Structure formats: C-alpha cells, structure tokens
Amino acid sequence: GVDGRTLLQEELAAAGARVTRLECYRRVPVTDLAELPVNRLTDTQAAEPGKIGAVVCSSGAGLEAVAALMPAALALPVLVPSGRVAEQASALGFTQVLECSGAADDAVLETMDEHPQTRRLRQS
C-alpha cells in the first residue's frame, strides 16, 4: 500500500527477484468517532463495563488511531498479530497486549480463548 513497509520488496530483490511495486490501497485514518459504526461510542462510553471488552488491531497505524480517538481503550486487552505490533502497542501505552500467532480470524479467536480477560468475551 501507499507508504507501506518495503521489507518484502527488499528481501525479494536481495534474493535476485525482479520486483515491480504496485500500490493498490491507501490507509486513511479515522479522524472522528462519529465516522465509526460502533454504536457511535464516545471515549467515556468505551470505558463502561460491557460496551467494549477488547480491541483487535492489525497494524501500528490502527493502534495509533485507537489510542488517539479512544484513550480509555489503552486499559483494554488489545490483540495484535505480531511481536512488532505488540511492541508498538506497549510503546503507545496499551497495558494488556496479547500477541496472536497471526492476523487470521482463527489466530485471534485462539488467543482470546487462551487468556482469561478475553475468554469471557467469547462466552457471552
């Protein structure tokens, strides 16, 4: 994507592959909670019991958006797909960082089932 990581491109080129970069998407950050279809939650509502039990973020950009728009989410469990994103989450101030074995739905659900603070969310 536009302004995305170049690691794969660099590794393939280093291995002798001819790489043509095609940027087919662009991340556009949410700037207002009113744009989200999450029951139009405000920051204080997000902290209310039962409103939001956990956050799933697949990228550092997603973590930054959540931290900026809903600071109360920093205290919620956040599920991330890798060690790199887990480090970003901790640096942003998330206090309950759960690293999944990848970004696939099954990996997130497996991690939720392994941790008491998120297991209860799957049972309700």
Disulfide bonds with the S-S distance in Angstrom:
none
